[in-house]
Amino acid sequence: MTDVLPAGSLDGKVALVTGSSRGIGADTVRYLAEAGADVVINFRNKAPRAEKLATQLRELGRRVLVVGADLTDPASVGEMFDAVKAEFGRLDVLVLNASGGMESGMAEDYALLLNRDAQLSVLDEATPLLSDDARVVFVTSHQAHFIRTTPTMPEYEPVALSKRAGEDALRERIPGLAEKGVGFTVVSGDMIEGTITATLLERANPGAIAERRESAGKLYNVSEFAAEVARAAVDAVPADNTRLVGDVSAFATE
């Protein structure tokens, strides 16, 4: 997992990736650390994985803060950023990666609470710490990004709608962030091989992943997609604030 970003391109920077104890978040935070950033690993309930990753990244010579937080709890989010402020005093990269909504046993409004309200809460708490040239990256899926014009699987629709609501709400913050010199990019990807969401969708709709793979020609895996997320934190912000990853031919645009 090297050479995703230019060596030293994030020297002296501090990056926080939500939901970074595993999966896309873990690979993203690793790429940022390999490029020189000191990092904050956020987790909800995977402390051992988070600590193992932290040990690996400290071996690169990075400062690493591990913070558990329930992003749907404003008090918990506030405590996380208090810890970031105490440890680093600033934040240069914020990757809003954590999402969900297909978990069993959650309240009916959980998807919207996590994928919209919590995203805004995290951004608002982070904003006072963001440096003048900071970057904010929001991670989503084509199934959510294009939900207004392209239907998705019924099992995923509530999550897709909630993530699109989160994207829309975050985009309303773009002018204010721009005034501060902060860039904002949405990274949207097709189904990602090996993610929890893909596994749950496959369980609910057997054959869905293979069907999408055949239609798209290729599906990115976790590390490949994470590389695109990491690059969004360094590359120029697109004119439409959107970085599309993977095939979009099956999705109708507005």
Sequence and secondary structure as in RCSB ss.txt:
>XXXX:A:sequence
MTDVLPAGSLDGKVALVTGSSRGIGADTVRYLAEAGADVVINFRNKAPRAEKLATQLRELGRRVLVVGADLTDPA
SVGEMFDAVKAEFGRLDVLVLNASGGMESGMAEDYALLLNRDAQLSVLDEATPLLSDDARVVFVTSHQAHFIRTT
PTMPEYEPVALSKRAGEDALRERIPGLAEKGVGFTVVSGDMIEGTITATLLERANPGAIAERRESAGKLYNVSEF
AAEVARAAVDAVPADNTRLVGDVSAFATE
>XXXX:A:secstr
  SSS TTTTTT EEEETT SSHHHHHHHHHHHHTT EEEEEESS HHHHHHHHHHHHTTT  EEEEE  TT HH
HHHHHHHHHHHHTS EEEEEE       TT  TTHHHIIIIIHHHHHHHHHGGGEEEEEEEEEEEEHHHHTTTTS
   TTTHHHHHHHHHHHHHHHTTHHHHHHTT EEEEEEES  BT HHHHHHHHHSTTHHHHHHHHHS   BHHHH
HHHHHHHTTS   TTSEEEES  TTS   
